[in-house]
Amino acid sequence: MKSECRRNLYFPTLLCLLFAALLLLSGCTNPEKAKADHLNKGDAFLKDGKYQEASLEFRNAIQIDENFAAAHWGLARAYEGLLRFPEMHDELRKTIALDASNLDARNKLGNYYMIGGRGKPEYISEAERLAKEVLQKDPNNIEGHILMGTVLFAQNQKEKAFEELNHAIQLDPNRVESYISLARFYIVTKDTTKAEELFRKAIQVNYNSSIAHVEFGKFLIQNNRSEEGEAELKKAVEVGPTDRAARFVLASYYYVRKELDKAEESYKALAELDKDKPQGPVVLADFYSSINRLDEAIKIYQDVLAKSPDFMQARYRLGEIYLMRGDTQNAMAQIDQALKKDSKDRMALLLRARVRSIGGQPEGLKAAIEDLNEVLHQDPNSRPGLYFIAQTHFSLGMVDQARNDAATLERAYPDYLPAKLMQLQINVAAGDAKTAIAQATDLIDRLNKTAPDSDNSPQLIAEIQEKTYLARGTANLRVGNSVAARQDLEAAREAAPNDPEVYNSLAALSFSEKKLDEAIGFFEAALKIDNTNFNALNGLTNLYAQNQELDKAHARIDQVLSSNPNKAQLHYLKAQVYGNQRDSQGAEAELRKTLELDPNYIAAYSALGNLFINSRQEERAIAEYKKILELRPDNATAYTLIGMLEDSRKNYDVSIDNYRKALERDQNAVIAANNLAWLIATLGKGNIDEAVRLAQGVVQKNPNVAGFIDTLGWVYYKKGLYGAAVEQLQKAVKVDEAAALAQKISPSATYHFHLGMALKAKGDNQGARREIDAALKLGEKVPFPDADEARKVLPTL
């Protein structure tokens, strides 16, 4: 009985042990099989140009085995296809660290250093190291010799560079790509004759090479030989009928030349190559979208999604078209579908941020920034993420932050069209109209030569085009060229007929031309698109206020408030109308209502502060600015305003402390810097050398502001640098008098007094008497604080 029991126990135990062993073995083999499956799928997606899908498979393989070199190599190539170059760079570095035999990865990384490094010595050195590693392992590696030639060329060793490139050709005289590489170097050295010989040699070596015909065609077109260039592009398609790149270049050529019938034919042929894959029809849809045949584009995108609902590119493009049409409901439907599949989908988050930014309202812009921060958390080098967050900060009036964003974008991607747009917009905001006009003209020329592709969607190109025309129109208006301004703004309207800001800009132009009825019509057109558009309502009510038609201003705001009673911005605008009536009680009530609905409405706190300043209630004004700092501790403007109020109350130490806090948060806070320099110099509240440094920095950034120049001159005077003081104070007087003449106001008596004192200290009593006498005469019209001292000094001269 006992042995029977033992036997019964033994077999289940043995089975359990065998089962456990099988599990253990499967646990050892399944991961190997799984990562190999992911690698094979990734390679297949790469071959089909499905880079997003490929990247997912390679990442899955890496999650199983972080040291899987083949997966890192695949991911690097997927990122290259997605134009995510910084991530490609990281994956290439991991690949070569894990696989000493992967020479292709070394060559690619070396070329990335040469192209992306833009001639920086440290990048050239890295590329040289990689080229040497390749050639040490394989002295006959053609791409290695070409990379070394590139390095030597960058080091200005041109003869050795050409030796390397010619050696690459000698290693395989039938390799077309080597001739093309050498031809490109001759293009750089402006030896177009030699470059052409090499292109022709490449074709002679292999007439059926589509890349040889494409590159020769592009060379001819760039050298204004368009007919010959077109012939070569057509030959490329003829010899390589299934070469997608060749067909795309030909289609883009026709698109840029506005030969739209030929372009359509070429895009259709390109789509036909992949008619059974979703990316095929999408190429044609992108073309239709770019030429504003939106209904045809929408139908293609919808058909693609009906067959392939997970093909996200079509969903993004469809969402962008709806966004461009002002159909935010359908745009959000596409975004929601994408986010349902992946809540961290970067492209969907970018698109949602753009939807939330419509109308430029603070709450929408803040929500947009949340989405964009998530995008940049996932990919700190995201080009569209950096661009759209710069745009959003710009729309919020955070120009300094937008300037920092734009500088980051420009450094990382100097040829990225949106980066150029941001620089242009910032120059418009800074008042540099002439530079902005030149930048806009250059950007429009670039846009006219840009065909839609994976990097630039049709909608993004249209958006950049619209904003460029808007910016140039604004700049032209500032230099007084209203004819050019109207042409630009009409071009912006043609590019984006459903953007309220186009009509607001046209209204501003009409107002400047004193066409008030036309201006009102444009503001109302903006409100038909967005009935609570802040800029349109603000412009309209300001226009009524200037015409002393405040009843109309109240009525227009009340009309919108009746259907939107809980919209904070509308109560803020109502407060502004009360302010124009000098009804401080009504203005305060509406501002309080604004803050009740949105406690984070910074502009309302600022408006309350101004209201209290105007009624000489400095303590209450300071309290409102402190509330801003509770919400935005890094708000330099609030610290500056508190500093100015404490300055006016002679609380100089508190004032200085606030100015310093402003500068800690924003080194470009010029008013804080100017005022701090003044207090240090005049009250001895610090080091005079610090005052000099601060005042010099302000004037360098703002060389034509009389008040800043006067501060610098007075600081020099206090330091005993009388010659430098006179030079600056003379300039301050000159700038101030020109501005006063233009504005038909009296010049500053203080600037003349300061100049007089500096001349006296320098020993020029006659000049000092002239300036102090001028100050006292001006002071008869507008009293100035130093009048008593001027009267005492005058008899001593």
Rosetta blueprint (number, residue, H / E / L):
1 M L
2 K H
3 S H
4 E H
5 C H
6 R H
7 R H
8 N H
9 L H
10 Y H
11 F H
12 P H
13 T H
14 L H
15 L H
16 C H
17 L H
18 L H
19 F H
20 A H
21 A H
22 L H
23 L H
24 L H
25 L H
26 S H
27 G H
28 C H
29 T H
30 N H
31 P H
32 E H
33 K H
34 A H
35 K H
36 A H
37 D H
38 H H
39 L H
40 N H
41 K H
42 G H
43 D H
44 A H
45 F H
46 L H
47 K H
48 D L
49 G L
50 K L
51 Y H
52 Q H
53 E H
54 A H
55 S H
56 L H
57 E H
58 F H
59 R H
60 N H
61 A H
62 I H
63 Q H
64 I H
65 D L
66 E L
67 N L
68 F L
69 A H
70 A H
71 A H
72 H H
73 W H
74 G H
75 L H
76 A H
77 R H
78 A H
79 Y H
80 E H
81 G H
82 L L
83 L L
84 R L
85 F H
86 P H
87 E H
88 M H
89 H H
90 D H
91 E H
92 L H
93 R H
94 K H
95 T H
96 I H
97 A H
98 L H
99 D L
100 A L
101 S L
102 N L
103 L H
104 D H
105 A H
106 R H
107 N H
108 K H
109 L H
110 G H
111 N H
112 Y H
113 Y H
114 M H
115 I H
116 G H
117 G L
118 R L
119 G L
120 K L
121 P H
122 E H
123 Y H
124 I H
125 S H
126 E H
127 A H
128 E H
129 R H
130 L H
131 A H
132 K H
133 E H
134 V H
135 L H
136 Q H
137 K H
138 D L
139 P L
140 N L
141 N L
142 I H
143 E H
144 G H
145 H H
146 I H
147 L H
148 M H
149 G H
150 T H
151 V H
152 L H
153 F H
154 A H
155 Q L
156 N L
157 Q L
158 K H
159 E H
160 K H
161 A H
162 F H
163 E H
164 E H
165 L H
166 N H
167 H H
168 A H
169 I H
170 Q H
171 L H
172 D L
173 P L
174 N L
175 R L
176 V H
177 E H
178 S H
179 Y H
180 I H
181 S H
182 L H
183 A H
184 R H
185 F H
186 Y H
187 I H
188 V H
189 T L
190 K L
191 D L
192 T H
193 T H
194 K H
195 A H
196 E H
197 E H
198 L H
199 F H
200 R H
201 K H
202 A H
203 I H
204 Q H
205 V H
206 N L
207 Y L
208 N L
209 S L
210 S H
211 I H
212 A H
213 H H
214 V H
215 E H
216 F H
217 G H
218 K H
219 F H
220 L H
221 I H
222 Q H
223 N L
224 N L
225 R L
226 S H
227 E H
228 E H
229 G H
230 E H
231 A H
232 E H
233 L H
234 K H
235 K H
236 A H
237 V H
238 E H
239 V H
240 G L
241 P L
242 T L
243 D L
244 R H
245 A H
246 A H
247 R H
248 F H
249 V H
250 L H
251 A H
252 S H
253 Y H
254 Y H
255 Y H
256 V H
257 R L
258 K L
259 E L
260 L H
261 D H
262 K H
263 A H
264 E H
265 E H
266 S H
267 Y H
268 K H
269 A H
270 L H
271 A H
272 E H
273 L H
274 D L
275 K L
276 D L
277 K L
278 P L
279 Q H
280 G H
281 P H
282 V H
283 V H
284 L H
285 A H
286 D H
287 F H
288 Y H
289 S H
290 S H
291 I L
292 N L
293 R L
294 L H
295 D H
296 E H
297 A H
298 I H
299 K H
300 I H
301 Y H
302 Q H
303 D H
304 V H
305 L H
306 A H
307 K H
308 S L
309 P L
310 D L
311 F L
312 M H
313 Q H
314 A H
315 R H
316 Y H
317 R H
318 L H
319 G H
320 E H
321 I H
322 Y H
323 L H
324 M H
325 R L
326 G L
327 D L
328 T H
329 Q H
330 N H
331 A H
332 M H
333 A H
334 Q H
335 I H
336 D H
337 Q H
338 A H
339 L H
340 K H
341 K H
342 D L
343 S L
344 K L
345 D L
346 R H
347 M H
348 A H
349 L H
350 L H
351 L H
352 R H
353 A H
354 R H
355 V H
356 R H
357 S H
358 I H
359 G H
360 G H
361 Q L
362 P H
363 E H
364 G H
365 L H
366 K H
367 A H
368 A H
369 I H
370 E H
371 D H
372 L H
373 N H
374 E H
375 V H
376 L H
377 H H
378 Q H
379 D L
380 P L
381 N L
382 S L
383 R H
384 P H
385 G H
386 L H
387 Y H
388 F H
389 I H
390 A H
391 Q H
392 T H
393 H H
394 F H
395 S H
396 L L
397 G L
398 M L
399 V H
400 D H
401 Q H
402 A H
403 R H
404 N H
405 D H
406 A H
407 A H
408 T H
409 L H
410 E H
411 R H
412 A H
413 Y L
414 P L
415 D L
416 Y L
417 L H
418 P H
419 A H
420 K H
421 L H
422 M H
423 Q H
424 L H
425 Q H
426 I H
427 N H
428 V H
429 A H
430 A L
431 G L
432 D L
433 A H
434 K H
435 T H
436 A H
437 I H
438 A H
439 Q H
440 A H
441 T H
442 D H
443 L H
444 I H
445 D H
446 R H
447 L H
448 N H
449 K L
450 T L
451 A L
452 P L
453 D L
454 S L
455 D L
456 N L
457 S L
458 P H
459 Q H
460 L H
461 I H
462 A H
463 E H
464 I H
465 Q H
466 E H
467 K H
468 T H
469 Y H
470 L H
471 A H
472 R H
473 G H
474 T H
475 A H
476 N H
477 L H
478 R H
479 V L
480 G L
481 N L
482 S H
483 V H
484 A H
485 A H
486 R H
487 Q H
488 D H
489 L H
490 E H
491 A H
492 A H
493 R H
494 E H
495 A H
496 A L
497 P L
498 N L
499 D L
500 P H
501 E H
502 V H
503 Y H
504 N H
505 S H
506 L H
507 A H
508 A H
509 L H
510 S H
511 F H
512 S H
513 E L
514 K L
515 K L
516 L H
517 D H
518 E H
519 A H
520 I H
521 G H
522 F H
523 F H
524 E H
525 A H
526 A H
527 L H
528 K H
529 I H
530 D L
531 N L
532 T L
533 N L
534 F H
535 N H
536 A H
537 L H
538 N H
539 G H
540 L H
541 T H
542 N H
543 L H
544 Y H
545 A H
546 Q H
547 N L
548 Q L
549 E L
550 L H
551 D H
552 K H
553 A H
554 H H
555 A H
556 R H
557 I H
558 D H
559 Q H
560 V H
561 L H
562 S H
563 S H
564 N L
565 P L
566 N L
567 K L
568 A H
569 Q H
570 L H
571 H H
572 Y H
573 L H
574 K H
575 A H
576 Q H
577 V H
578 Y H
579 G H
580 N H
581 Q L
582 R L
583 D L
584 S H
585 Q H
586 G H
587 A H
588 E H
589 A H
590 E H
591 L H
592 R H
593 K H
594 T H
595 L H
596 E H
597 L H
598 D L
599 P L
600 N L
601 Y L
602 I H
603 A H
604 A H
605 Y H
606 S H
607 A H
608 L H
609 G H
610 N H
611 L H
612 F H
613 I H
614 N H
615 S L
616 R L
617 Q L
618 E H
619 E H
620 R H
621 A H
622 I H
623 A H
624 E H
625 Y H
626 K H
627 K H
628 I H
629 L H
630 E H
631 L H
632 R L
633 P L
634 D L
635 N L
636 A H
637 T H
638 A H
639 Y H
640 T H
641 L H
642 I H
643 G H
644 M H
645 L H
646 E H
647 D H
648 S H
649 R L
650 K L
651 N L
652 Y H
653 D H
654 V H
655 S H
656 I H
657 D H
658 N H
659 Y H
660 R H
661 K H
662 A H
663 L H
664 E H
665 R H
666 D L
667 Q L
668 N L
669 A L
670 V H
671 I H
672 A H
673 A H
674 N H
675 N H
676 L H
677 A H
678 W H
679 L H
680 I H
681 A H
682 T H
683 L H
684 G L
685 K L
686 G L
687 N L
688 I H
689 D H
690 E H
691 A H
692 V H
693 R H
694 L H
695 A H
696 Q H
697 G H
698 V H
699 V H
700 Q H
701 K H
702 N L
703 P L
704 N L
705 V L
706 A H
707 G H
708 F H
709 I H
710 D H
711 T H
712 L H
713 G H
714 W H
715 V H
716 Y H
717 Y H
718 K H
719 K H
720 G L
721 L L
722 Y H
723 G H
724 A H
725 A H
726 V H
727 E H
728 Q H
729 L H
730 Q H
731 K H
732 A H
733 V H
734 K H
735 V H
736 D H
737 E H
738 A H
739 A H
740 A H
741 L H
742 A H
743 Q H
744 K L
745 I L
746 S L
747 P L
748 S L
749 A H
750 T H
751 Y H
752 H H
753 F H
754 H H
755 L H
756 G H
757 M H
758 A H
759 L H
760 K H
761 A H
762 K H
763 G L
764 D L
765 N H
766 Q H
767 G H
768 A H
769 R H
770 R H
771 E H
772 I H
773 D H
774 A H
775 A H
776 L H
777 K H
778 L H
779 G H
780 E H
781 K H
782 V L
783 P L
784 F L
785 P L
786 D L
787 A H
788 D H
789 E H
790 A H
791 R H
792 K H
793 V H
794 L H
795 P H
796 T H
797 L L
